[in-house]
C-alpha cells in the first residue's frame, strides 16, 4: 500500500507544478546571472591571461604592481570597472599553464571577451547537464533528474558563479568528461587531456581527481600533471623567469586569499597554517579511502570527495552548485542506496536548502554561515563515516578497476 508521500511524489499534477515553479525560478536565475556576467565577470582572469600573453609577469603585478598594466586593452579593462564603481586589481592565483587555456579570449577586447566567456559558461552548463545524466545521475528517474538540474540553476551558487565569471562550470565539465571517457574506456590520451584542462579550478578538481586513483588510472593522472609541468616550462621561458618562480608566485597570490572563502578551512581558521595542515591530512585520508573503495561504493566515494573538495581549500559559496551530484548516493544501483537513509536524506536536503537559498535570504550574515557550516560539516563527516563503514564491512581493497 502506498504511503501519502509516495502517492504525492508519483502524482502527475504535483510533478508538473513543481517543475513549472522551479523552471520559472531557474529561468529568472540564469537571466540575472547572465545580466551580471555581461556587466561584471570580474573573476574571469582575462587580465592575468592578457598580461601573460604580453610578457608581463601577472604574479609580480598581483603582489607588487609596477604600473606595467597601464596600457592598451589592460588599461581599458581596469578603467571599465572603475567607471561602474567596481574597481579591480590583478589577482593572478592560477598557474601560468592554466592561464594559457584562456589565450583565445585574450585575442578579443575585454567587453567581447566577457560576452564570449558568458556564452562558454552557458554552453558548458548544458554540457554538464548531459554529463551529469551520463555519469553520476544516471540512476535518477526523469522527474528527479529534471528537478535537480532546475534546482541547481535556480540556486544562488550557480547564479553567482555565472555572474562573477568563475571557472567552476568550465573545470567541472572537463573533470566529468574525463570520468565519462574512463567509463567508456576511451584510452589514456583523451582522459589525460580532459583531466589537464579540468585543473583550472584545481581547488575543486584536485580532490575530485582522487576518483581516478580509485579507478587506478595512474598513467592518466601522471600525464595530466606532466602536461602542466611542460607548459609551466614554456611559460617560464616566455617570461624569462625561473621555473620555480612560476610555481611559487601563484601560490603566494592564492595564500593572500586563503581567509576570504565561505565555509572552507581557510575561512574557519582565518587563513592560518593549521588550515593547510588540516587540508593535507584530509587529502591523505581521502587518498587512502580512494584506494580502498570498491565498485559498490563509487557514487558514495565521489560524493564524499565532492563534499570535502568544497571545504579543504579556498572556495566561496558560488562554487557549491555541484552539490546536486551528492544525490547520486540515493539511487546508486548497488545496494539500492546507502545505509542511514532516514538520517542522510533529510540532512542532505537541509544542506541544499541552506546553501542554495537560505544563505542568500540572510545576505550570508555570520550567524547563517555558522549554521550552514555546522550542518555542512556534520553531513560531510556523516557521509565519510558511512563510506568508511561500507569499506570496513566489505573488507575489499581491490575495486576491480586495475
N, C-alpha and C positions, 0 to 999 in steps of 0.2 A: 504494500500500500504506500502510495506516495505521500511524503510529508508536504505541509503547506509551502515550505521553502522551495522544494524541488518542483512542485507544481507551478509556482510563480516563475521560477527560473525557466521552465520549459514553455511558458505561456507566450504565444507569438506576439500578442499586442504589447506585453511587457517588454519584450526584446526590442520591438520597433521603437517604442517610446524612449527606452534607454539609449539606443544607438542614435536616434534622432537628436536628443538633447546633447549627447556627447559629441556628435558630429558638428552641431552648431557651435559648441564651445571650442572644439578643435579648429574649426574654420576661422573663428574670431581670433584665436590664439596665434595661429600661423600668420594671419594677415597683420596682426600687431607686431609679431616678431619680424616679419619681412619689412614692415614700415621702419622699425627701429634699426634694422640692418642697413637699409639704404641711407639712413641718417648717421649711424654710428659705426658699427663693426670695428670698434677700437681695438679688439683683441686679435684681429686678423694677422698682425705682424707683417703687413705689407712693407712697412718702413724698414724693419730689420732685414728682410729679404732684399729690398731695393738697395740698401746700404751695402750689403754683401756683394751684390752684382756690380756696384760702383767702386768696389775695392776699398770701401770704408769699413773699418772694424766695428761691427754693430755692438760688440760687447764693451769695448772701450767707451763708446758713445753712451752706453747704458750706465756704466759705472762712473765715468768721469768725462762728461761731454766736453768736446773740444771746439764746437762750432762748425764742424765739418758737414753737418746736416742742413746748414742754412743755404741751400742752393737747389735749383731745379725742382723736380717733382717732389722731393723730400720737403723742401720749404713750403710748397703748395699744400702738401699733406698736413703739416703742423698748423699752417695758417688757417686751413679749413676748420679744424677742431677748435681753434681759438675763436673763430668767428661765430661758432654756435654755442660758445660758453662751456666747452668741454675740453680744455687744453690737455694735450697728451705729451708724454715723454717716452723715449725709446726704452723698452724693457725686453731685450733680446734674450729670453730664457730658453731658447731652443738651440740645440747643437747645430753647427753650420751644415752638416749633412742633411738635416731636416729642413732648414731654411731653403736649401736648394730645390726642395719639392715645390716651393712657391714661385720658382723662377718664371713660369709662363705668365703669372699675374703681374710681375714687375715690368712687363713689356707694355702695360697699359697705364693710363693716368690713375691717380688714386680713386677718383669717382667711378670710372669704368671698372676698376678692379673690385670695388665694393659690390657693384652690381653682379659681376661675374662670380664673386665668392658666394653671394646670396643664392644665385642660380645653382652653383655647385652644391651648396649645402642642401637645397631642396631636392636636387636630383639624388644625392646620396641618402637623404631621408627616405625617398621612395625605394632606393636600393636596400636600405636597412629593413624596411618593412618586408621586402621579399626574402632577404636572408634570415630574418627572424623566423619566418614561416618554414624555411628550408632547413633550419638548424634546431635551435632550442625550443621554439614554439610549435614544432611540427605536430606535437601531440594534442594541441588545443583544438576544440571544435571551432567552427567558423564564427559563431557568436562571440566566444571568449577571445578569439584572436582579434576580431574587429574591435571589441571593447577595449582590449589592452592597447592597441595601436592608437585609438582615438583618445584614450586616457593619457597616453604619453604626449600626444600633440597638444592636448588641452592643458596640460600641466605647466606650471611656472618654469621648471628647469629647461624644457625644450624651447619655450618661447624666448627665454633669456639667452639660451645658447645661440639661437638664431640671431637675436638682436645684437649681441656683442661681437658676433663674427668668430666664435670659438671654433676649435678644431676637433671636438669630440665626435661629432657626426662623421666627419671625414675619416678619422682614425679607426673608429669602431667599425665602419663599413669594411675597411680592409682587413681588420682582425677577424671579423666574421666571414669574410670572403676566404681567408686562409683556413678557417675552421671547415667551411663548406668544401673547399678543394681537398682537404685531408679526407673528409668523409667520402669524397668521390675518387679518392686515390689518384689525384691529378699529377702527382710527381713532385720532386724536390724543388725545381726551379720556380714554378708558379706559386707554390706555397711560400717559399722564401721571399719572393718579390712582394707578395701581398703583406707578409709579416713586416718586412722592412719599411714599407710605407706606413703601416699602422703605428709605428713607433713615434709618429709625430706628436701624439699625446701620450708620451711614454709613462707619465704618472698613472695613467689608466691602463694602458695596454701591456706594460712590462709585467705587472702581476697577472694579468689575464693570459699572457704568453706561457704561463706555467701549465696551461691546458695542453700545450704541445710537449711538455715534459711528461704529463700523464699519457699522451699518445706516443711517447718515445720517438719524437721527431727531432732527434739530435742534430742531424745534418741541416735540416731546415732552420733550426734556431741558430746554429753556428754561421751558416751562410747569410742569414738575415742581418746578423750583427756585423759580419765581415763586410757587407755592402757599405754600411755606415763607417766602418773603420777606413775603407778605401776612400770614400767621399770626404771624410774628415781630412785625410792627407791631401786631397785635391784642394780643399778649402784653405788649408794651411799654406800651401804653395801659392794660391791665388792672392792671399792677403799678406804673404811674406811674413807669416807668423810661425811660431813653433807648434809642433803637433800637440804637445801637452797643453799649451795655452788654449787651443781650440776645444779641449775637453774641460779645462778648469774654469775658464771665464764664463761659459754659460751657467755652470753650477753656482758660481758666485752671484750671478744675477738672480738665479732661482732662489738661492738662500735668503735673499733680501725679501722675498715674497712669502717665506715659509709660514709666517704667523697670520697671514691675511686670508686663510681659507674659511670654509664653512663649518664642517664638523670633523675635520681631519685631525691627526695627531699634532700637527704644527699649530693649528688654532687652539687645540686643547691645552698644549703645553707652551704656548706663546713663543713658538719657534726655537725652543731650547734644544741643546744637543741630545737630551733624553728622547725627544720626539723621533730623531733619526735613528737612535739606537733601538728604540722600540720598533720602528719600521723594519729595521734589518732583522730583528728577532722574529717578527711576524712573517716576513718573507721567507726566512729559513724554515719556519714551521710549515708554511704553505707549500714549499718545495718538497718537503718530506711527505706531506699528505698527498701531493700530486703523484709522487712515486708509488704510494701505497694503494691509492684508489683503484677500484676495478670497474669493469664495464657497466655494472648496475648502478654506479654512483656518478655517472658522467654529468647529468644535469645538476645534481646536488653539489658536485665539486665546482662546476663553473659558476653556480650561484654564489657559493662561498668566496671564490676568487673575486667575483664582481663586487660583492659587499665590502670585502676588505680593501679592494683597489681604490675605492672612493674615499677611504679614510687613512690609508697608510701615508700618503704624501699629499701635498697641497692640492686641494680642489675646492672651488666654490660650488654652491648648490646647483648651478646651471649644468654641472656635469652629471647629475644624478638621474637624468631621464632614462638611462638603460635599465633602471631597476625593474622595469616590467619583465625582463628576462628571468628574474628570480622566480616568477610564477611557473616556470617550466618544471619545478620540482613537484607540482601538484598534479601534473598529467604525464609524468615520466612513465614510459612503457613498463620498465622493470619495477615490480613491487607495487604498482598502482599508486605511486607517490612516495611519501616519506612517513616515517613514524612521527608521532606527536602532532598529527594533522590538526587536531582540535585546538592546540595551542598555536601552532605555526601559522595557520591561515588568518586568524584574527590579528595576530601580531604583524603579519606581512601587510594586511590591509591598512592597519594603523600607520605603518611606515610610509606606505604610498600616499595616503591622505595627508599626512603631516608634511612630507617633503614636496609633494606636487601642488598642494593647495593651502594648507593651514599656515605654513610659514609665511606665505605671501600676504595672507589676511592680516597678519600682525607685523608686517614690514620687517621680518626676520629679526625682531627685537631679541635681546639677550635671553629673556625668560623662555621664549618659544624655541630658541636654538638649544637651550638646555634640555627642554622637554623632548624635542625631536632627537637630539643627540643621545639622550638616555635610552629612548625607545630603540633607536637605530643600533646602538652598541649592544644592547641586551639581545636584540633579534639576531645580530651578527654572531654573537657568542653562542646563542642557542643553535643556530644553523651549523656553526663549526662543530659544536658538541655532537649534533646529530650525524654529521659526516664522519667524525672520528669514531662514534659508537658503531656506525654501519661498517666501517673498515675493520674495527676490532672484532665484530661479530662474524664477519666473513673470513677474517684471518688470511686474506688472499693478497699477496703483494705483486702478483702478475696480472695485469689488466688485459692481457691478450692483444695489446697494440704494438708489440715489438715488431 
